[in-house]
Structure formats: structure tokens, C-alpha cells
Amino acid sequence: MQYEPGLSGDELIALATQTYFGNVDAKNMDAALDCFHDEALFCVQTSFTRHSGKAEIRRMFEDFFGAYETIIHRDFNCTVDEANGRIAASFVAELTAANGEVTLLKNTNFWRVRDGKFQEVYVYMSGANVLV
């Protein structure tokens, strides 16, 4: 199903890279969750993991935020389908644990946006799933 376009290409990129990942990196739970519709679907395709609805997505982020001292998403390469409210981004996720161990992942996310919020997110992760 397609949704009515509502955001420009630049707004879609800002939603994904600045608003969403900016708040994930800052571990700002409420602002990160505000990027999602209540019934949003979040899937990690490479590990067959699915989180349905904000409550499940919140629990996923609580575990993720607790597992790493610092979270950095960087080096974004975005492709936008403005007419259909979709965006894809390849990027590096740099995760540092409390013991100093660093995990680097090269990921690609695909988002379907409805009314300025994520309806669906599909994640392809290069290593072990950190979003369980």
C-alpha cells in the first residue's frame, strides 16, 4: 500500500538521519519513539526479528540503549522516493560498550512514512542483531 506523499525529499532525509538517528544516538527514548506510528512495524530482516507497535519498539530500544555507552550512526548514503514517502539509507553504526569494546556495523534501513512518521522500518544488519 502506498501513502499520500507528505514530506519533501529533504524532510524525509532529515526525519531518518537527524530526527530519528539523532535521538537514538542521544538515547532520547520519547523523541525517538515519536518518529513512529502507534502500530508501526520494525523488522530486522537479516535475523527475522519483528517488533510490532510502540510498546515492543520501546522495549527493543530500552535493551539497545542499556547495552551500549555510546551509539553513533554516521556516513549516511540516502535514496528517497518522495512521491511515495519512502527512504533508504546505508550507514555505519558505531556502538561502544561499557568495557570499551567497539562494534561496527554497516547497515541499510528502508522506511515507509505515513503522515510524517514511520509506518514500517526494515533493517539489514551486517553483523549480529543488536536490536532484539
C-alpha positions in Angstrom: 0.0 0.0 0.0 1.2 3.5 -0.8 0.6 6.5 1.4 -0.1 10.1 0.3 3.2 11.9 0.0 3.6 14.4 2.8 7.3 15.2 3.2 9.8 16.5 0.7 12.9 14.6 -0.1 14.9 16.8 2.3 12.4 16.3 5.0 12.4 12.5 4.6 16.2 12.6 4.9 16.1 14.8 8.0 13.4 12.6 9.6 15.6 9.5 9.2 19.1 10.8 9.7 18.7 13.7 12.1 15.4 13.4 14.0 15.3 9.6 14.3 19.0 8.6 14.5 19.9 11.9 16.3 17.6 10.9 19.1 18.6 7.2 19.0 22.3 8.3 19.4 21.3 10.7 22.3 19.3 7.8 23.8 16.3 10.1 23.9 13.6 7.5 24.1 10.5 9.6 23.8 11.7 11.6 20.9 12.9 8.5 19.0 9.5 6.8 19.6 7.7 9.9 18.4 9.1 9.1 14.9 6.8 6.0 14.8 3.1 5.5 14.4 1.5 3.7 17.3 1.0 0.5 15.2 4.4 0.7 13.4 6.3 -2.3 12.3 10.0 -2.6 12.9 11.8 -5.6 11.3 15.4 -6.7 11.3 15.3 -8.7 8.1 18.7 -10.3 8.5 17.7 -12.0 11.7 13.9 -12.5 11.1 13.2 -10.2 14.1 9.9 -8.3 14.3 8.7 -5.6 16.7 5.1 -4.6 16.3 3.7 -1.4 17.9 5.3 1.2 20.0 5.4 -0.9 23.2 7.5 -3.6 21.5 9.7 -1.0 19.8 10.2 0.8 23.2 11.3 -2.4 24.8 13.8 -3.0 22.0 15.2 0.4 22.4 15.4 0.0 26.2 17.6 -3.0 25.7 19.7 -1.4 23.0 20.3 1.8 24.9 21.3 -0.2 28.0 23.7 -2.4 26.1 26.0 0.5 24.9 27.6 3.5 26.4 27.7 5.4 23.1 25.7 4.9 19.9 26.7 6.7 16.7 25.1 6.4 13.3 27.2 8.1 10.6 28.2 8.2 6.9 24.7 8.2 5.6 24.0 7.5 1.9 20.3 8.1 1.3 17.9 7.4 -1.6 14.5 8.9 -1.5 11.2 8.2 -3.2 9.4 11.4 -2.3 6.3 10.6 -4.3 5.6 7.5 -2.2 7.0 8.6 1.2 9.9 6.2 1.3 13.6 6.5 2.1 16.5 4.1 2.2 19.8 4.8 3.9 23.1 2.9 4.1 25.3 3.9 7.1 27.8 2.9 9.7 26.6 2.1 13.2 29.4 2.5 15.8 28.5 1.0 19.2 30.7 1.3 22.2 30.1 -1.0 25.2 30.9 0.0 28.8 34.1 -2.1 28.7 35.3 -0.1 25.7 34.6 -2.8 23.1 33.5 -1.2 19.8 31.1 -2.9 17.4 31.0 -1.5 13.8 28.0 -2.4 11.6 27.3 -1.5 8.0 23.6 -1.4 7.8 20.8 -0.4 5.4 17.4 0.7 6.6 14.2 1.1 4.5 11.4 3.3 5.8 7.8 3.7 4.8 6.5 7.1 6.0 2.8 7.9 6.6 1.7 11.3 7.8 5.3 12.3 8.7 6.0 9.2 10.9 7.4 5.7 10.3 4.8 3.1 9.5 7.3 0.4 8.6 11.1 0.1 9.1 13.2 -2.7 7.6 16.7 -3.2 8.8 19.5 -5.1 7.1 22.4 -5.5 9.5 25.9 -6.6 8.6 26.6 -8.4 11.9 24.8 -9.9 14.8 21.4 -8.3 15.6 21.8 -5.7 18.3 18.0 -4.8 18.1 16.5 -7.9 19.8 
